[in-house]
Amino acid sequence: MSSGARAAAQSCEVAPLATLETLDTGDAAVAAILRRVAKLRGRDIPILVLGKTGTGKEWLARAIHHDSPRRHAPFVALNCASLPDTLIEAELFGYEDGAFTGAKKRGSVGKIVQADGGTLFLDEIGDMPLAQQVRLMRVLQERTVVPLGGTRAIPVDLRIVCATHRNLREMIEAGTFREDLYYRINGLVVTLPALRERSDLATLVERMLALQPDGERLPRRVSDEVLERFAQCRWPGNLRQLANVLRTASIMAEGAQQIELEDLPEDFLQDCEASPVNVRAQAHGALPDNVNGNGGNGRDKPAAEPANASPARMEEWQTTLIAQTLARLDGNVSAAARELGLARNTVYRYLRRGNTTH
């Protein structure tokens, strides 16, 4: 791989969308979160960001910092799940010279002091050991920190944003997360949706590809067939997985005008679901009227497909759903595709497969 391609790939993966405005890519749920967060500009109210791994929790934290009066001060991030229990305390609170075996001479400034004046982002705070939870609680309460091996309390002025994919309320019940800390960090709680639940996939793809450096021969768009396949995927790795797929595909398609299906990683194609039913609609319980039985013009309505249906039964149900949606919309393929959240090619393909006419 050329150095230019490698740099482009890295930028596609890690370059954050730094403002609340640029994070608004058209999904209604995300837009609602951004509006709520924006109301706290300039207010040092702690924010707790929930969501599955890879949904963009750090991107949101960086945008919160950027759009605040603290934007010119440091943004300091610590992933509590990435360090052994024995190192989290030293990384977070710092230590004095000789505080423990192997400590650096002259000690080390911890993340809390590094974030003084700015924002401290604690990712995966649900993985923080109980002992450190107690110390963090004291810091948030007193706004001072005492490094390991030290005696002098250092005053700090910071805003805290925390994130986790865990259910902290369940952890409180299990005794693995402190209730007093929970109520210190959740001034405002927001939950980022999984990628498969979002309606702005095409815009996200466009934005991620646009992050590639100018002057490189890497494509800035994907074909309709690729976007259709993306819309069918479960995306268990969410935005992080999308960024990695685009990174690899861009390199495979270097010199071409757009990314094609053959440029996509093989393991991704194997893992990607072929189901044409809009998983975002399923996740929100918003299947079309002819499935839920809440509308239509009196035609027979298929029942919602059970989760454990056989592939043959699922195929039959999907084809029937598409056919009845077309019948209700007088054969308008574009309108049916929009309602079902599909590409038009998918509608045509299932029509051919089911020998259905419209």
LOMI-828017 format. One record per residue (C-alpha): residue number from 1; residue in one letter; x, y, z. Coordinates in Angstrom, 3 decimals, always signed. Each point is the difference from the previous one (the first is absolute). Example, Ala and Ser with C-alpha at 12.3 -4.5 7.8 and 13.67 -1.06 7.14 Angstrom:
2
resi resn c1 c2 c3
1 A +12.300 -4.500 +7.800
2 S +1.370 +3.440 -0.660
This chain:
358
resi resn c1 c2 c3
1 M +0.000 +0.000 +0.000
2 S +1.285 +3.456 -0.841
3 S +0.602 +2.506 +2.785
4 G -2.686 +2.244 -1.486
5 A -2.569 -2.794 -0.024
6 R +0.929 -0.926 +3.540
7 A -0.494 +3.592 +1.182
8 A -3.344 +0.190 -1.780
9 A -1.116 -3.245 +1.563
10 Q +0.937 +1.172 +3.459
11 S -1.786 +3.314 -0.413
12 C -3.149 -1.830 -1.115
13 E +0.087 -2.013 +3.203
14 V +0.990 +2.417 +2.722
15 A -0.677 +3.590 -1.108
16 P -2.882 +1.148 +2.219
17 L -2.891 +2.114 -1.151
18 A +0.886 +2.732 +2.435
19 T -3.156 +2.084 +0.399
20 L -3.623 -0.575 +0.872
21 E -0.941 +1.425 -3.382
22 T +2.130 -2.434 -1.984
23 L -1.296 -2.938 +2.043
24 D -3.522 +0.807 -1.213
25 T -0.164 -2.109 -3.141
26 G -3.757 -0.325 -0.310
27 D -1.056 -2.654 +2.505
28 A -2.899 +1.213 +2.163
29 A +1.100 -1.816 +3.173
30 V +3.545 +1.362 -0.203
31 A -1.291 +3.503 -0.782
32 A -2.153 -0.096 +3.136
33 I +3.042 -0.969 +2.089
34 L +2.050 +2.826 -1.486
35 R -2.734 +2.531 +0.752
36 R -0.119 -1.098 +3.644
37 V +3.764 +0.094 +0.361
38 A +0.210 +3.416 -1.686
39 K -2.199 +1.486 +2.721
40 L +2.809 -0.683 +2.468
41 R +2.598 +2.128 -1.803
42 G +2.005 +1.839 +2.601
43 R -1.585 -1.939 +2.848
44 D +2.226 -2.368 +1.965
45 I -2.682 -2.633 +0.343
46 P +1.444 -3.534 -0.287
47 I -1.184 -2.035 -2.973
48 L -0.292 -3.783 -0.143
49 V -0.002 -1.465 -3.520
50 L -1.433 -3.492 -0.363
51 G +0.130 -2.219 -3.064
52 K +1.449 -3.150 -1.458
53 T +3.691 -0.239 -0.814
54 G +0.942 +2.023 -3.073
55 T -3.074 +2.255 -0.101
56 G +2.077 +3.199 +0.172
57 K +0.025 +0.817 +3.701
58 E +3.462 +1.598 -0.146
59 W -0.931 +1.986 -3.118
60 L -2.930 +1.448 +1.937
61 A +2.209 +0.771 +3.003
62 R +2.481 +1.839 -2.230
63 A -2.831 +1.973 -1.606
64 I -1.333 +0.962 +3.437
65 H +3.470 +1.258 +0.925
66 H +0.512 +1.839 -3.294
67 D -3.312 +1.836 +0.262
68 S +0.584 +1.091 +3.593
69 P +1.900 +2.989 +1.457
70 R +2.713 -2.530 +0.947
71 R +0.856 -0.731 -3.657
72 H +3.469 +1.591 +0.247
73 A +0.911 -2.068 +3.066
74 P +0.973 -3.697 -0.112
75 F -2.333 -2.854 -0.870
76 V +1.375 -3.014 +1.866
77 A -1.380 -3.512 -0.536
78 L +0.543 -3.159 +2.016
79 N -1.467 -3.388 -0.881
80 C -0.584 -1.696 +3.338
81 A -0.258 -3.410 -1.660
82 S +3.367 +0.228 -1.749
83 L +2.184 +0.038 +3.113
84 P +0.604 -2.578 +2.745
85 D -1.523 +0.855 +3.361
86 T +3.478 +0.684 +1.399
87 L +0.698 +2.718 -2.595
88 I -3.306 +1.861 -0.154
89 E +0.649 +1.745 +3.310
90 A +3.438 +1.265 -1.070
91 E -1.257 +1.064 -3.450
92 L -3.006 +1.838 +1.360
93 F +1.298 +1.602 +3.204
94 G +3.744 +0.195 -0.740
95 Y +2.798 -0.862 +2.435
96 E +2.982 +1.473 +1.778
97 D +3.619 -1.107 -0.311
98 G +0.462 -3.405 +1.676
99 A -3.722 -0.597 +0.474
100 F +0.403 -3.625 -1.119
101 T +2.546 -2.336 -1.523
102 G +0.687 +1.011 -3.585
103 A -1.346 +3.521 +0.403
104 K +1.662 +2.665 -2.132
105 K +2.408 +2.381 +1.653
106 R -1.675 +3.319 +0.779
107 G -3.355 -1.808 -0.184
108 S -2.735 +0.400 -2.589
109 V -2.922 +2.363 -0.483
110 G -3.262 -1.951 -0.180
111 K -2.818 +0.429 -2.495
112 I -2.053 +2.046 +2.461
113 V +2.685 +2.679 +0.372
114 Q +0.713 -0.112 -3.741
115 A -3.662 +0.864 -0.628
116 D +0.081 +3.031 +2.328
117 G -1.980 +2.794 -1.667
118 G -1.356 -2.367 -2.643
119 T -1.972 -3.229 -0.321
120 L +0.731 -3.442 +1.425
121 F -1.582 -2.842 -1.974
122 L -0.211 -3.308 +1.850
123 D -0.934 -2.686 -2.495
124 E -1.368 -3.329 +1.250
125 I -0.353 +1.343 +3.517
126 G -1.957 -3.126 +0.857
127 D +3.329 -1.845 -0.048
128 M +1.591 +2.231 +2.631
129 P +0.906 -1.970 +3.169
130 L -1.948 +0.849 +3.160
131 A +3.043 +1.398 +1.805
132 Q +0.582 +2.531 -2.777
133 Q -3.704 +0.832 -0.086
134 V +0.322 +1.132 +3.618
135 R +2.986 +2.223 -0.809
136 L -1.681 +1.445 -3.078
137 M -3.091 +0.786 +2.039
138 R +2.163 +1.971 +2.418
139 V +1.628 +1.946 -2.838
140 L -3.386 +0.955 -1.461
141 Q -1.238 +1.024 +3.415
142 E +3.006 +2.000 +1.172
143 R +1.437 +1.073 -3.392
144 T +3.486 -0.937 +1.178
145 V +2.213 -3.011 -0.650
146 V +2.809 -1.506 +2.062
147 P +2.535 -1.978 -2.086
148 L +1.093 -3.445 +1.171
149 G +2.741 +0.359 +2.590
150 G -0.756 +3.691 +0.429
151 T -1.499 +2.066 +2.776
152 R -0.829 +3.264 -1.751
153 A -3.466 +0.405 -1.505
154 I +0.114 +1.540 -3.482
155 P -3.059 +2.086 -0.942
156 V -1.536 -0.835 -3.385
157 D -2.663 +1.641 -2.144
158 L -1.417 -2.370 -2.569
159 R -3.124 -1.245 -1.651
160 I -0.618 -3.724 +0.015
161 V -1.615 -2.066 -2.739
162 C -0.337 -3.736 +0.590
163 A -1.041 -2.821 -2.294
164 T -0.770 -3.687 +0.280
165 H -1.681 -2.860 -1.833
166 R -0.937 -1.619 +3.331
167 N -3.249 +0.282 +1.959
168 L +1.181 +1.989 +3.015
169 R -3.295 -0.380 +1.852
170 E +0.355 -3.774 -0.125
171 M +3.597 +0.359 +1.154
172 I -1.171 +2.100 +2.959
173 E -2.429 -2.748 +0.956
174 A +2.817 -2.547 -0.281
175 G +2.283 +2.157 +2.150
176 T +2.616 +0.513 -2.723
177 F -0.647 +3.712 -0.608
178 R -0.447 +2.659 +2.649
179 E -3.393 +1.650 +0.087
180 D +1.405 +3.288 +1.294
181 L +2.418 +0.190 -2.940
182 Y -2.789 -0.835 -2.431
183 Y -2.016 +3.015 +1.117
184 R +3.114 +2.188 -0.233
185 I +0.644 -0.814 -3.663
186 N -3.513 -0.120 -1.443
187 G -1.077 +3.634 -0.018
188 L -1.260 -0.742 -3.519
189 V -0.228 -3.516 -1.417
190 V -0.173 -0.595 -3.770
191 T -0.007 -3.295 -1.886
192 L +1.541 -0.192 -3.468
193 P -1.841 -2.345 -2.393
194 A +1.701 -2.948 -1.654
195 L +0.974 +0.537 -3.631
196 R -2.658 -2.466 -1.214
197 E -2.655 +2.176 +1.660
198 R +1.100 +3.212 -1.733
199 S -1.509 +1.487 -3.144
200 D +3.062 +1.976 -1.118
201 L +2.245 -2.821 -1.216
202 A +0.586 +1.515 -3.446
203 T +1.049 +3.339 +1.493
204 L +2.320 -1.691 +2.509
205 V +1.710 -1.891 -2.828
206 E +0.402 +3.222 -1.971
207 R +1.432 +1.866 +3.003
208 M +2.465 -2.755 +0.882
209 L +1.276 -0.261 -3.562
210 A +0.318 +3.797 -0.181
211 L +2.529 -0.145 +2.851
212 Q +2.564 -1.523 -2.346
213 P +2.830 +2.421 -0.820
214 D -0.186 +2.080 -3.160
215 G +2.314 -1.098 -2.758
216 E -0.366 -3.728 +0.663
217 R -1.470 -2.313 -2.637
218 L -2.501 -1.531 +2.408
219 P -3.719 -0.026 -0.874
220 R -2.345 +2.436 +1.715
221 R -3.243 -1.924 -0.568
222 V -1.482 -3.512 -0.077
223 S -2.173 -1.627 -2.654
224 D -3.744 -0.444 +0.461
225 E +0.564 -3.740 +0.427
226 V +2.482 +0.605 +2.825
227 L -2.355 +2.395 +1.758
228 E -2.784 -2.564 -0.364
229 R +2.197 -2.665 +1.592
230 F +0.908 +2.399 +2.793
231 A -3.697 +0.579 +0.689
232 Q -0.478 -3.757 +0.479
233 C +2.850 -0.431 +2.478
234 R -0.413 -0.485 +3.757
235 W +3.120 +2.132 +0.693
236 P +0.886 -1.569 +3.374
237 G +3.070 +2.259 +0.148
238 N -2.057 +3.094 -0.857
239 L +1.843 +3.140 -1.209
240 R +3.402 -1.492 +0.776
241 Q -0.769 -2.980 -2.229
242 L -1.284 +2.264 -2.775
243 A +3.186 +2.066 +0.145
244 N +2.164 -3.134 -0.198
245 V -1.985 -1.416 -2.930
246 L +0.305 +3.285 -1.892
247 R +3.700 +0.222 +0.817
248 T +0.711 -3.408 -1.503
249 A -2.354 +0.423 -2.958
250 S +1.497 +3.399 -0.884
251 I +3.440 -1.534 -0.275
252 M -1.307 -2.921 -2.057
253 A -1.709 +2.475 -2.365
254 E +2.924 +2.436 -0.245
255 G -0.079 +1.756 -3.361
256 A -3.695 -0.788 -0.627
257 Q -2.870 +2.463 +0.021
258 Q -1.992 -1.861 +2.650
259 I +0.072 -3.006 +2.318
260 E -1.650 -3.103 -1.458
261 L -1.185 -3.223 +1.632
262 E +3.209 -1.823 -0.951
263 D +2.013 +2.572 +1.975
264 L -1.731 -0.844 +3.289
265 P +1.798 -2.290 +2.501
266 E -1.014 -3.627 -0.424
267 D -0.715 -0.576 +3.681
268 F -2.319 +3.004 +0.011
269 L -1.971 -1.397 -2.925
270 Q -0.299 -3.331 +1.799
271 D -1.242 +1.615 +3.211
272 C -2.362 +2.439 -1.675
273 E -3.649 -0.966 +0.252
274 A -1.861 -0.462 -3.258
275 S -3.400 +0.808 +1.504
276 P -1.706 +2.833 -1.939
277 V -2.228 +0.990 +2.904
278 N +0.986 +3.360 +1.397
279 V +1.699 -0.847 +3.309
280 R -0.277 +3.627 +1.145
281 A -3.774 -0.202 -0.268
282 Q -0.020 -3.332 +1.825
283 A +2.129 +1.393 +2.810
284 H -2.461 +2.836 +0.576
285 G -3.087 -2.190 -0.429
286 A -0.907 +2.028 -3.087
287 L -0.750 -2.653 -2.607
288 P -2.258 +1.130 -2.847
289 D -3.747 +0.169 +0.619
290 N -0.722 -3.164 -1.968
291 V +2.134 -1.951 +2.491
292 N -1.273 +1.563 +3.189
293 G -3.600 -0.060 -1.196
294 N -0.467 +3.718 +0.624
295 G -0.785 +1.185 -3.493
296 G -0.327 -0.936 -3.636
297 N -3.155 -0.450 -2.033
298 G -1.423 -3.253 +1.287
299 R +2.315 -2.413 -1.816
300 D +1.260 -3.013 +1.888
301 K +2.904 +0.926 +2.230
302 P +2.836 -2.425 +0.827
303 A +0.774 -0.443 +3.667
304 A +3.326 +1.282 +1.327
305 E +2.628 -2.669 -0.531
306 P +1.090 -1.841 +3.177
307 A +3.666 +0.330 +0.885
308 N +0.625 -3.755 -0.341
309 A -1.547 -0.409 -3.447
310 S +1.705 -2.304 -2.475
311 P +1.879 +1.600 -2.918
312 A -2.635 -1.285 -2.442
313 R -2.821 +1.470 +2.072
314 M +1.869 +3.287 +0.376
315 E +0.538 +0.168 -3.767
316 E -3.721 -0.593 -0.627
317 W -1.020 +2.626 +2.558
318 Q +2.383 +2.609 -1.401
319 T -1.216 -0.531 -3.545
320 T -3.631 +0.216 +1.119
321 L +0.712 +3.180 +1.940
322 I +1.582 +1.655 -3.018
323 A -2.820 -1.142 -2.287
324 Q -2.736 +1.311 +2.290
325 T +1.807 +3.302 +0.506
326 L +0.203 +0.387 -3.784
327 A -3.692 -0.850 -0.366
328 R -0.951 +2.599 +2.606
329 L +2.169 +2.602 -1.763
330 D -1.373 -0.824 -3.482
331 G +3.231 -1.611 -1.138
332 N +2.230 +2.991 +0.773
333 V +3.391 -1.691 +0.547
334 S +1.725 +3.189 +1.175
335 A -2.685 +0.699 +2.608
336 A +0.043 -3.613 +1.193
337 A +3.781 +0.036 +0.296
338 R -0.125 +3.204 +2.056
339 E -2.688 -1.374 +2.315
340 L +1.839 -3.280 +0.577
341 G +3.405 +1.654 +0.254
342 L +1.397 -1.937 -2.975
343 A +1.834 +0.738 -3.212
344 R -2.167 -0.284 -3.118
345 N +2.262 -2.766 -1.309
346 T -0.874 -2.064 +3.063
347 V -3.715 +0.393 -0.696
348 Y +0.483 -1.083 -3.614
349 R +2.158 -2.954 +1.030
350 Y -2.591 -1.318 +2.438
351 L -2.738 +0.502 -2.547
352 R +1.899 -2.180 -2.454
353 R +0.816 -2.563 +2.679
354 G -3.618 -0.230 +1.131
355 N -1.433 +0.077 -3.543
356 T -2.111 +2.935 +1.157
357 T -1.573 +2.560 -2.323
358 H -1.142 +3.509 +0.697
